[in-house]
Amino acid sequence: MYQRIRDLREDHDLTQREVAQILHCSQQVYSNYELGQRDIPTAVLIALARFYKTTTDYILGLSDTP
């Protein structure tokens, strides 16, 4: 899951800071999500799926179809 959110961010040519602003959190908190050092809250998971126009199942690794 953590690698997927990083890959999605990089595929959209975004920085951690830009995604953090979209999620209304700090760059450090978002970095911790990508590194797996902090669990991703459900609301943030849903926000990421909506932003990237994908499913939560894809982000969670339950599906390989974005």
LOVO-400721 format. One record per atom (N, C-alpha, C): residue number from 1; residue in one letter; atom name; x, y, z. Coordinates in pm, 1 decimal, always signed. Each point is the difference from the previous one (the first is absolute). Layout:
BEGIN
{pavex NUM,'A','CA',{X,Y,Z}}
...
//
This chain:
BEGIN
{pavex 1,'M','N',{+82.6,-118.8,+0.0}}
{pavex 1,'M','CA',{-82.6,+118.8,+0.0}}
{pavex 1,'M','C',{+87.2,+125.3,+0.0}}
{pavex 2,'Y','N',{+105.3,-0.4,+77.9}}
{pavex 2,'Y','CA',{+82.7,+120.4,+11.5}}
{pavex 2,'Y','C',{+72.0,+30.9,-131.0}}
{pavex 3,'Q','N',{+47.3,-104.0,-65.8}}
{pavex 3,'Q','CA',{+65.3,+19.3,-129.6}}
{pavex 3,'Q','C',{-100.2,+49.8,-103.6}}
{pavex 4,'R','N',{-123.9,-46.7,+10.1}}
{pavex 4,'R','CA',{-101.3,+43.0,-97.8}}
{pavex 4,'R','C',{-30.0,+148.1,+11.7}}
{pavex 5,'I','N',{-10.3,+52.3,+122.5}}
{pavex 5,'I','CA',{-29.8,+143.4,+9.8}}
{pavex 5,'I','C',{+119.4,+82.5,-48.5}}
{pavex 6,'R','N',{+119.8,-51.6,+20.7}}
{pavex 6,'R','CA',{+117.4,+70.0,-52.9}}
{pavex 6,'R','C',{-0.4,-3.9,-152.5}}
{pavex 7,'D','N',{-26.8,-118.4,-56.3}}
{pavex 7,'D','CA',{-3.4,-13.2,-146.0}}
{pavex 7,'D','C',{-107.8,+88.9,-61.3}}
{pavex 8,'L','N',{-117.3,+4.4,+61.3}}
{pavex 8,'L','CA',{-107.4,+85.8,-50.8}}
{pavex 8,'L','C',{+43.4,+146.2,+1.4}}
{pavex 9,'R','N',{+61.7,+42.1,+109.6}}
{pavex 9,'R','CA',{+46.5,+138.8,+11.4}}
{pavex 9,'R','C',{+102.6,+30.9,-108.4}}
{pavex 10,'E','N',{+96.2,-88.9,-16.7}}
{pavex 10,'E','CA',{+105.2,+23.9,-99.4}}
{pavex 10,'E','C',{-54.9,-5.9,-142.3}}
{pavex 11,'D','N',{-96.3,-88.6,-25.3}}
{pavex 11,'D','CA',{-61.5,-7.4,-132.9}}
{pavex 11,'D','C',{-73.2,+128.4,-36.1}}
{pavex 12,'H','N',{-45.3,+73.3,+101.9}}
{pavex 12,'H','CA',{-69.7,+126.3,-24.0}}
{pavex 12,'H','C',{+93.6,+120.5,+13.4}}
{pavex 13,'D','N',{+130.3,-27.7,+10.2}}
{pavex 13,'D','CA',{+102.1,+105.4,+10.9}}
{pavex 13,'D','C',{-28.0,+97.4,+113.2}}
{pavex 14,'L','N',{-33.0,-55.0,+115.9}}
{pavex 14,'L','CA',{-28.7,+82.1,+117.1}}
{pavex 14,'L','C',{+107.0,-21.2,+106.2}}
{pavex 15,'T','N',{+22.6,+102.2,+80.4}}
{pavex 15,'T','CA',{+90.9,-13.6,+113.0}}
{pavex 15,'T','C',{-79.6,-44.1,+122.8}}
{pavex 16,'Q','N',{+71.4,-46.2,+99.6}}
{pavex 16,'Q','CA',{-66.9,-35.8,+125.6}}
{pavex 16,'Q','C',{-70.4,+122.5,+57.9}}
{pavex 17,'R','N',{+63.2,+112.9,-10.0}}
{pavex 17,'R','CA',{-58.9,+123.5,+53.8}}
{pavex 17,'R','C',{-133.4,+32.6,-69.0}}
{pavex 18,'E','N',{-5.8,-17.2,-130.8}}
{pavex 18,'E','CA',{-123.5,+28.9,-73.6}}
{pavex 18,'E','C',{-113.3,-94.0,+41.0}}
{pavex 19,'V','N',{+31.4,-128.4,+14.1}}
{pavex 19,'V','CA',{-103.4,-95.2,+41.8}}
{pavex 19,'V','C',{-41.3,+28.3,+144.1}}
{pavex 20,'A','N',{+94.8,+34.1,+84.2}}
{pavex 20,'A','CA',{-31.0,+33.7,+139.4}}
{pavex 20,'A','C',{-96.1,+119.0,+6.7}}
{pavex 21,'Q','N',{+21.4,+98.5,-84.5}}
{pavex 21,'Q','CA',{-90.2,+116.1,-2.4}}
{pavex 21,'Q','C',{-140.7,-42.0,-40.5}}
{pavex 22,'I','N',{-10.7,-90.0,-95.1}}
{pavex 22,'I','CA',{-130.7,-48.9,-44.5}}
{pavex 22,'I','C',{-69.8,-73.9,+113.5}}
{pavex 23,'L','N',{+77.9,-73.5,+78.6}}
{pavex 23,'L','CA',{-55.5,-79.0,+110.3}}
{pavex 23,'L','C',{-12.0,+79.5,+129.7}}
{pavex 24,'H','N',{+47.4,+123.0,-0.7}}
{pavex 24,'H','CA',{-3.6,+86.8,+118.5}}
{pavex 24,'H','C',{+80.0,-59.6,+115.7}}
{pavex 25,'C','N',{+121.2,-44.8,-32.5}}
{pavex 25,'C','CA',{+90.9,-48.4,+103.1}}
{pavex 25,'C','C',{+139.3,+53.2,-32.4}}
{pavex 26,'S','N',{+94.2,-25.8,+87.1}}
{pavex 26,'S','CA',{+136.3,+47.4,-25.1}}
{pavex 26,'S','C',{+72.1,-95.0,-95.5}}
{pavex 27,'Q','N',{+106.6,+50.5,-58.5}}
{pavex 27,'Q','CA',{+81.2,-82.6,-89.5}}
{pavex 27,'Q','C',{+59.1,-116.8,+78.1}}
{pavex 28,'Q','N',{+37.1,+22.6,+125.1}}
{pavex 28,'Q','CA',{+59.1,-106.2,+82.3}}
{pavex 28,'Q','C',{-100.2,-112.2,+26.3}}
{pavex 29,'V','N',{-124.5,+35.5,+28.5}}
{pavex 29,'V','CA',{-103.1,-101.7,+22.3}}
{pavex 29,'V','C',{-19.7,-81.5,-127.3}}
{pavex 30,'Y','N',{-9.8,+68.2,-113.9}}
{pavex 30,'Y','CA',{-17.9,-72.5,-125.4}}
{pavex 30,'Y','C',{+120.6,-88.8,-29.7}}
{pavex 31,'S','N',{+119.4,+48.7,+26.1}}
{pavex 31,'S','CA',{+120.6,-79.2,-18.8}}
{pavex 31,'S','C',{-7.0,-127.8,+84.0}}
{pavex 32,'N','N',{-48.0,+12.2,+121.8}}
{pavex 32,'N','CA',{-14.2,-116.8,+87.3}}
{pavex 32,'N','C',{-99.9,-100.6,-56.7}}
{pavex 33,'Y','N',{-103.6,+47.9,-68.2}}
{pavex 33,'Y','CA',{-94.0,-91.3,-66.6}}
{pavex 33,'Y','C',{+73.5,-79.8,-107.8}}
{pavex 34,'E','N',{+77.0,+68.3,-81.5}}
{pavex 34,'E','CA',{+71.1,-66.5,-109.4}}
{pavex 34,'E','C',{+105.3,-97.7,+50.6}}
{pavex 35,'L','N',{+60.2,+30.9,+111.2}}
{pavex 35,'L','CA',{+104.0,-85.5,+55.5}}
{pavex 35,'L','C',{-55.7,-114.2,+84.4}}
{pavex 36,'G','N',{-131.4,+1.9,+23.7}}
{pavex 36,'G','CA',{-61.4,-103.4,+81.5}}
{pavex 36,'G','C',{+25.0,+18.2,+148.6}}
{pavex 37,'Q','N',{+41.6,+119.5,+39.2}}
{pavex 37,'Q','CA',{+27.9,+28.0,+139.9}}
{pavex 37,'Q','C',{-123.8,+48.0,+75.0}}
{pavex 38,'R','N',{-105.6,+22.0,-75.3}}
{pavex 38,'R','CA',{-124.9,+47.0,+59.3}}
{pavex 38,'R','C',{-114.0,-61.2,-79.3}}
{pavex 39,'D','N',{-99.6,-53.2,+70.5}}
{pavex 39,'D','CA',{-116.6,-56.6,-68.2}}
{pavex 39,'D','C',{-78.7,+110.4,-69.0}}
{pavex 40,'I','N',{-53.8,-32.3,-116.0}}
{pavex 40,'I','CA',{-78.4,+96.8,-76.3}}
{pavex 40,'I','C',{-144.3,-6.3,+49.0}}
{pavex 41,'P','N',{-52.4,+110.5,+53.7}}
{pavex 41,'P','CA',{-139.0,-0.6,+45.1}}
{pavex 41,'P','C',{-95.5,-24.7,-117.4}}
{pavex 42,'T','N',{-114.3,-56.5,+31.2}}
{pavex 42,'T','CA',{-98.5,-33.1,-103.1}}
{pavex 42,'T','C',{-38.2,+122.7,-81.9}}
{pavex 43,'A','N',{-20.9,+112.3,+64.9}}
{pavex 43,'A','CA',{-39.3,+122.1,-71.8}}
{pavex 43,'A','C',{+108.2,+42.9,-98.6}}
{pavex 44,'V','N',{+125.0,-15.6,+36.6}}
{pavex 44,'V','CA',{+111.1,+36.4,-87.8}}
{pavex 44,'V','C',{+8.1,-98.9,-115.8}}
{pavex 45,'L','N',{-20.1,-126.9,+29.0}}
{pavex 45,'L','CA',{-0.3,-102.4,-104.5}}
{pavex 45,'L','C',{-107.3,+30.2,-104.5}}
{pavex 46,'I','N',{-118.0,+34.7,+45.4}}
{pavex 46,'I','CA',{-110.2,+33.7,-91.3}}
{pavex 46,'I','C',{+33.9,+126.0,-79.4}}
{pavex 47,'A','N',{+56.8,+100.3,+66.2}}
{pavex 47,'A','CA',{+37.7,+124.2,-68.7}}
{pavex 47,'A','C',{+104.4,-26.7,-108.5}}
{pavex 48,'L','N',{+96.5,-85.7,+29.2}}
{pavex 48,'L','CA',{+101.2,-34.0,-99.9}}
{pavex 48,'L','C',{-62.5,-71.6,-118.9}}
{pavex 49,'A','N',{-89.1,-94.2,+27.3}}
{pavex 49,'A','CA',{-66.2,-74.0,-108.5}}
{pavex 49,'A','C',{-80.5,+95.0,-88.5}}
{pavex 50,'R','N',{-70.5,+91.3,+61.5}}
{pavex 50,'R','CA',{-78.9,+96.7,-78.6}}
{pavex 50,'R','C',{+90.8,+92.4,-80.6}}
{pavex 51,'F','N',{+105.6,+47.6,+62.6}}
{pavex 51,'F','CA',{+90.2,+92.2,-67.8}}
{pavex 51,'F','C',{+65.2,-65.3,-121.0}}
{pavex 52,'Y','N',{+46.2,-123.2,+17.1}}
{pavex 52,'Y','CA',{+67.7,-70.3,-109.0}}
{pavex 52,'Y','C',{-96.2,-74.8,-91.9}}
{pavex 53,'K','N',{-129.9,+10.6,+29.2}}
{pavex 53,'K','CA',{-103.6,-66.4,-81.6}}
{pavex 53,'K','C',{+27.7,-150.1,-12.3}}
{pavex 54,'T','N',{+22.9,-62.2,+115.1}}
{pavex 54,'T','CA',{+21.6,-143.3,+8.0}}
{pavex 54,'T','C',{-83.6,-54.3,+115.0}}
{pavex 55,'T','N',{+20.4,-125.0,+34.0}}
{pavex 55,'T','CA',{-77.9,-59.4,+108.1}}
{pavex 55,'T','C',{+86.7,-17.5,+124.3}}
{pavex 56,'T','N',{-67.2,-7.6,+113.4}}
{pavex 56,'T','CA',{+73.3,-29.2,+122.8}}
{pavex 56,'T','C',{+58.6,-140.8,-6.6}}
{pavex 57,'D','N',{-69.5,-90.5,-67.2}}
{pavex 57,'D','CA',{+52.8,-136.5,-15.7}}
{pavex 57,'D','C',{+134.0,+1.4,-72.2}}
{pavex 58,'Y','N',{+13.8,+84.2,-101.1}}
{pavex 58,'Y','CA',{+127.5,+9.9,-72.3}}
{pavex 58,'Y','C',{+109.3,+51.5,+94.5}}
{pavex 59,'I','N',{-30.6,+105.2,+72.5}}
{pavex 59,'I','CA',{+99.5,+57.1,+90.9}}
{pavex 59,'I','C',{+39.7,-101.8,+107.6}}
{pavex 60,'L','N',{-96.4,-75.0,+48.7}}
{pavex 60,'L','CA',{+26.9,-99.5,+104.6}}
{pavex 60,'L','C',{+67.6,-125.8,-51.4}}
{pavex 61,'G','N',{+10.1,-13.8,-131.8}}
{pavex 61,'G','CA',{+64.1,-116.1,-58.1}}
{pavex 61,'G','C',{-93.8,-119.7,-16.4}}
{pavex 62,'L','N',{-130.7,+23.5,+13.8}}
{pavex 62,'L','CA',{-98.0,-108.0,-14.8}}
{pavex 62,'L','C',{-37.4,-21.7,-145.9}}
{pavex 63,'S','N',{+37.1,+95.3,-84.5}}
{pavex 63,'S','CA',{-28.4,-7.8,-143.2}}
{pavex 63,'S','C',{+119.0,+56.3,-75.6}}
{pavex 64,'D','N',{+25.3,-55.2,-116.1}}
{pavex 64,'D','CA',{+107.4,+54.0,-83.0}}
{pavex 64,'D','C',{-52.7,+89.5,-111.0}}
{pavex 65,'T','N',{-131.1,+25.5,+2.2}}
{pavex 65,'T','CA',{-63.3,+85.0,-99.9}}
{pavex 65,'T','C',{-18.9,+139.2,+59.2}}
{pavex 66,'P','N',{+74.7,+96.5,-54.0}}
{pavex 66,'P','CA',{-15.1,+137.6,+53.2}}
{pavex 66,'P','C',{-134.2,+56.4,-37.7}}
//
